[in-house]
Amino acid sequence: MSKAAELASLASASETALSNRNIVINGAMQISQRATSVTGIGASSGYFTLDRYNLLCDSTAGRLTMTQTADGPSGFANCLKLDCTTADTSIAAAERFAIRQSFEGQDLQQFKKGTSDAEDFQVSFYAKANGNFTYVCGFYDVDNNRTVSRTFAVTSSWQRFTINFGKDTTGAFGDDNASSLQLRWYLHAGSNYTGGTLQEEWGAVTNNETAGGMTSSFFSSTDNTFFLTGVQLEVGTVATPFEHRSFGQELALCQRYFEIHTTLVDFHMLAIAQAVSSTQAIFIMPFLVTKRTAPTVTFSASGTFTANTAGASNAGAATAIAVETSEIDAIRGILTVGSGLSAGNASFLQMLGSQDSAATVKLDSEL
């Protein structure tokens, strides 16, 4: 078969374009804006290291370290690594631990879910562990409270898993920016989630079938590890080769949900401003990428910021910094200093690396 024929066959089988087919963001684990490694995770759910990968932690006493590490299979420089640091061998019924990625409904319309023309959900990923474990991968339909799950058996060697979760003619996804679907990897669960028969076809949620029959537990020993990379979700009945995107493309996709500004130099200009008095300046900070929603904004200590006015010296460390208005493209805020500004003059907001090398502004629009 010629190369052109192969490509045509691949496009027909996948029922989608040969580019922009992977709906997962950061599937090759390239982007980790928050941190590359965090310890002591397990008391609560959240985003800790790799962008777009949220850990679901319910009631477990187990603890772990989550790391972006350079231990991927051939063709992948990075992977997500989980390392159990505190075991939990007495599993209560309500315990649950999973990795998950959430998707906006407007990014899922090509699945035609809830119609007679519904398309298959095809998932592929690479995974390994420190030994032989059987875990569960599945979807949770947030809009319609529906689910489907399948088991996968990891070993100490990298494997590529391909799972066709089939189509669902019931329950359309909302065409909006809200969370409509979660892709989950269950690594630990109590009887509330494992007590039934695994739900391998799309249907209404029955909690004890979500990870039904799963007997392996990531928290069974402090020797346990789990590695994940090369994650792909696409339309169709065939798992196509992983779609690699450039670092810049992945970063921009991640920044729709989370953006961080930091400085490790003496001064870093963050935003344009105008002094309204000798002690206050109003600033406008445009975002690098339009956000999913108006973000929650978190500043480091106020003393890590200052403002300068044309013709005036540095006003000194701020005594306060606050957001007045948050939109999807920018924030408007007020910086307060002790003195030194000139009312009416153009100014700019600075981050002071020399006073705190960890000066940051975090913009959070996560699902």
C-alpha positions in Angstrom: 0.0 0.0 0.0 1.4 3.4 -0.9 2.0 6.1 1.8 -0.9 8.2 0.5 -3.2 5.1 0.7 -2.1 4.4 4.2 -2.9 8.0 5.3 -6.3 7.9 3.6 -7.1 4.6 5.3 -6.0 6.0 8.7 -8.1 9.1 8.3 -11.1 7.0 7.3 -10.7 4.6 10.2 -10.3 7.3 12.8 -13.2 9.3 11.3 -11.4 12.5 12.1 -8.6 14.8 10.8 -5.0 13.7 10.9 -4.2 16.8 13.0 -5.9 18.3 16.0 -7.5 14.9 16.8 -6.2 14.5 20.3 -8.6 16.1 22.8 -6.4 15.5 25.8 -4.2 18.5 26.7 -0.6 17.9 27.9 -0.8 14.2 26.9 3.0 13.9 26.6 3.4 15.5 30.1 5.5 18.4 28.8 4.0 21.2 30.9 4.2 21.6 34.7 3.7 25.2 35.5 2.9 24.8 39.3 5.8 22.5 40.2 7.7 19.5 39.0 7.4 17.6 42.2 5.1 17.8 45.3 5.2 15.6 48.3 2.6 14.6 50.9 -0.4 14.6 48.5 -3.5 12.7 49.5 -5.4 14.7 52.1 -7.4 16.6 49.5 -8.0 16.7 45.7 -6.4 19.2 43.4 -3.9 20.2 40.8 -0.3 19.8 42.1 2.3 19.4 39.3 1.5 18.5 35.7 -1.0 20.8 34.0 -4.5 19.5 33.4 -4.0 16.4 35.6 -6.1 16.6 38.8 -5.8 14.1 41.6 -9.1 12.9 43.1 -8.4 12.1 46.8 -11.4 11.0 48.8 -11.0 9.9 52.5 -7.8 7.9 51.9 -5.0 7.8 54.5 -2.5 7.1 51.8 0.1 9.7 50.8 2.2 10.1 47.7 4.7 12.2 45.8 3.7 13.4 42.3 6.5 14.2 39.9 7.1 15.2 36.3 10.0 12.9 35.5 12.2 12.0 32.5 11.4 8.3 32.3 9.0 8.0 29.4 8.9 5.2 26.7 10.6 5.7 23.4 9.4 9.0 21.8 8.3 10.6 25.1 10.8 12.7 27.1 8.5 13.0 30.1 5.9 11.2 32.2 3.8 11.6 35.3 5.1 9.6 38.2 3.2 8.7 41.4 5.2 7.3 44.3 3.4 5.9 47.4 5.0 7.3 50.6 2.4 6.3 53.1 0.5 3.0 52.7 -3.2 2.6 53.3 -4.0 -1.1 53.6 -7.2 -0.8 55.6 -9.5 0.5 52.9 -12.7 2.1 54.1 -15.8 1.9 51.9 -15.8 5.6 50.9 -12.1 5.8 49.9 -11.2 6.7 46.3 -8.0 7.8 44.5 -7.8 8.6 40.8 -6.0 10.7 38.2 -8.4 12.7 36.1 -8.6 15.3 33.3 -11.7 17.3 32.7 -13.0 18.6 29.3 -15.2 21.5 28.3 -18.4 20.5 26.6 -17.8 22.7 23.6 -14.6 20.7 22.9 -16.5 17.4 22.7 -19.2 18.0 20.1 -17.6 15.8 17.5 -18.6 12.7 19.5 -22.2 13.5 18.7 -23.1 12.1 22.1 -26.8 11.7 22.8 -27.7 11.3 19.1 -28.3 8.4 16.9 -25.1 9.3 15.1 -22.9 9.1 18.2 -19.2 8.3 17.7 -16.9 6.0 19.6 -14.6 7.3 22.4 -11.1 6.0 21.7 -8.5 6.3 24.5 -4.8 5.3 24.3 -2.0 5.8 26.8 1.3 4.4 28.0 1.6 3.2 31.6 3.8 1.1 33.9 4.2 0.4 37.6 6.7 -1.3 39.9 5.0 -4.7 39.3 1.7 -6.3 38.2 -1.4 -4.4 39.0 -4.9 -4.2 37.6 -6.4 -0.7 37.6 -9.5 0.9 36.0 -9.7 3.6 33.3 -13.1 5.2 32.6 -15.2 8.2 31.9 -17.6 10.2 34.0 -20.2 12.2 32.1 -20.7 15.3 34.3 -23.6 16.6 32.3 -25.7 13.5 32.4 -24.4 11.5 35.4 -23.3 8.6 33.2 -20.2 6.5 33.2 -18.3 3.7 31.5 -15.1 1.9 32.7 -12.6 -0.8 31.7 -9.7 -2.5 33.5 -6.0 -2.4 32.3 -3.2 -4.5 33.6 0.2 -2.8 34.2 3.6 -4.4 34.6 7.0 -3.0 35.3 7.5 -2.3 31.6 6.0 0.4 29.5 2.9 -0.7 27.5 0.6 1.2 25.2 -3.0 0.6 26.1 -5.8 1.2 23.6 -9.4 1.1 24.8 -12.5 1.7 22.7 -15.2 2.8 25.2 -17.9 2.7 22.5 -20.6 5.3 21.7 -23.3 6.7 23.9 -26.6 7.7 22.2 -28.0 9.0 25.5 -27.3 12.4 27.0 -25.7 15.2 24.9 -22.8 17.3 26.2 -23.5 21.0 26.8 -22.0 23.3 24.2 -20.3 25.6 26.7 -17.1 26.1 28.7 -18.3 24.1 31.7 -16.9 20.6 32.6 -18.9 18.0 30.7 -16.6 14.9 30.8 -13.8 13.5 33.0 -11.3 10.9 31.9 -10.2 9.0 35.0 -7.6 6.4 36.1 -8.7 4.7 39.3 -5.8 3.4 41.4 -7.4 2.9 44.8 -11.0 2.5 45.9 -13.2 1.1 48.7 -16.3 -1.0 48.4 -18.6 1.9 47.6 -16.9 1.9 44.2 -15.5 -1.7 43.8 -18.4 -3.7 45.3 -20.4 -4.2 42.1 -19.7 -5.5 38.6 -17.6 -3.2 36.5 -19.8 -1.0 34.2 -18.2 -1.7 30.8 -21.0 0.0 28.7 -22.3 3.5 28.9 -25.0 3.9 31.5 -26.3 5.8 34.5 -23.9 5.9 37.4 -24.1 3.1 39.9 -21.3 4.0 42.3 -20.2 0.5 43.3 -19.8 -0.4 39.6 -17.5 2.6 38.8 -14.3 0.5 39.6 -16.2 -2.7 40.1 -14.0 -5.7 41.0 -10.8 -3.8 41.1 -8.6 -5.5 43.7 -5.3 -3.7 43.2 -4.4 -0.7 45.3 -1.7 1.9 44.6 -1.6 2.5 48.4 -0.9 -1.2 49.3 2.8 -0.6 49.8 5.3 2.2 49.9 7.2 0.3 47.2 4.4 1.2 44.7 4.8 3.5 41.8 2.7 4.4 38.8 3.8 6.1 35.5 1.6 7.6 32.8 2.2 9.4 29.5 1.2 9.5 25.9 -2.5 10.1 26.7 -4.9 10.5 23.8 -8.6 10.8 23.4 -10.0 10.8 19.9 -13.1 10.1 17.9 -13.3 6.7 16.1 -12.9 3.0 16.3 -9.1 2.9 15.8 -6.4 4.3 18.1 -4.1 6.3 15.9 -0.5 7.1 16.7 0.0 9.7 19.5 -0.3 13.2 18.2 2.7 15.2 19.4 2.3 18.9 19.7 5.0 21.5 20.2 5.9 22.7 23.6 4.5 26.1 22.7 1.2 24.7 21.6 0.8 22.7 24.7 1.7 25.6 27.0 -0.8 27.8 25.4 -3.5 25.2 25.7 -2.7 24.8 29.4 -2.6 28.5 30.0 -6.3 28.7 29.2 -6.8 27.1 32.6 -3.8 28.2 34.6 -1.1 30.8 34.0 1.7 31.8 36.4 4.1 34.8 36.3 7.2 34.6 38.4 10.6 36.3 38.5 14.1 35.2 39.4 15.7 38.4 38.4 15.9 41.8 40.2 13.0 43.4 38.3 10.2 42.1 36.1 7.7 44.4 34.5 4.3 42.8 34.9 1.6 45.4 33.8 1.0 48.9 32.7 -0.4 51.3 35.3 -1.3 54.9 36.1 -0.7 56.6 39.4 -3.8 58.0 40.9 -2.1 59.5 44.0 1.3 59.5 45.6 0.5 56.1 47.2 -1.7 54.2 44.7 -1.6 53.1 41.1 -4.2 51.4 39.0 -2.9 48.6 36.8 -4.1 46.6 33.8 -2.5 43.2 33.4 -3.4 41.4 30.1 -3.2 37.6 30.0 -0.9 35.6 27.8 -3.9 33.5 26.7 -7.7 34.1 27.0 -9.0 32.2 30.0 -11.9 29.7 30.1 -13.5 32.0 32.7 -12.5 35.0 34.7 -9.7 33.6 36.8 -9.1 33.5 40.5 -6.0 35.6 41.0 -3.4 34.9 43.7 -0.6 37.3 44.4 2.5 36.5 46.4 3.2 38.8 49.4 2.5 42.5 48.6 6.1 43.4 49.4 7.2 41.5 46.3 5.7 44.2 44.1 6.3 47.9 43.4 5.3 50.6 40.9 7.4 53.2 39.0 6.2 56.5 37.6 7.8 58.4 34.8 10.3 60.8 36.2 10.2 59.3 39.7 12.4 56.8 41.4 11.2 53.4 42.4 8.3 53.8 44.9 9.5 51.0 47.1 7.8 47.7 48.1 4.0 47.7 48.0 1.9 47.6 51.2 -1.1 46.1 49.4 -2.1 44.7 46.0 -5.7 43.7 45.1 -7.9 42.9 42.1 -10.8 45.2 41.3 -12.1 43.4 38.2 -11.2 40.0 36.7 -12.2 39.2 33.1 -11.2 36.4 30.7 -8.5 38.6 29.0 -7.1 40.8 31.8 -7.4 42.0 35.4 -7.7 45.5 36.7 -6.2 46.1 40.1 -4.8 48.6 42.6 -1.3 48.7 44.1 -0.6 50.6 47.3 2.8 51.9 48.3 4.0 54.1 51.1 4.8 57.1 48.9 6.8 58.1 45.8 4.3 58.0 43.0 3.2 61.1 40.9 -0.6 61.3 40.4 -1.6 61.2 36.7 1.6 59.9 35.4 2.0 56.6 33.5 3.5 53.9 35.6 4.2 50.2 35.5 3.9 47.3 38.0 7.0 45.4 38.8 7.8 42.1 40.5 10.8 42.4 42.9 12.9 39.3 42.4 15.6 40.8 44.7 13.2 40.8 47.7 11.6 37.4 47.1 12.8 35.1 44.4 9.5 33.3 44.5 7.4 36.4 43.6 4.3 35.1 41.7 1.0 35.9 40.2 -1.3 32.9 39.6 -4.3 32.9 37.4 -6.6 29.9 37.9 -9.6 29.1 35.6 -9.5 25.3 36.1 -12.5 23.1 35.5 
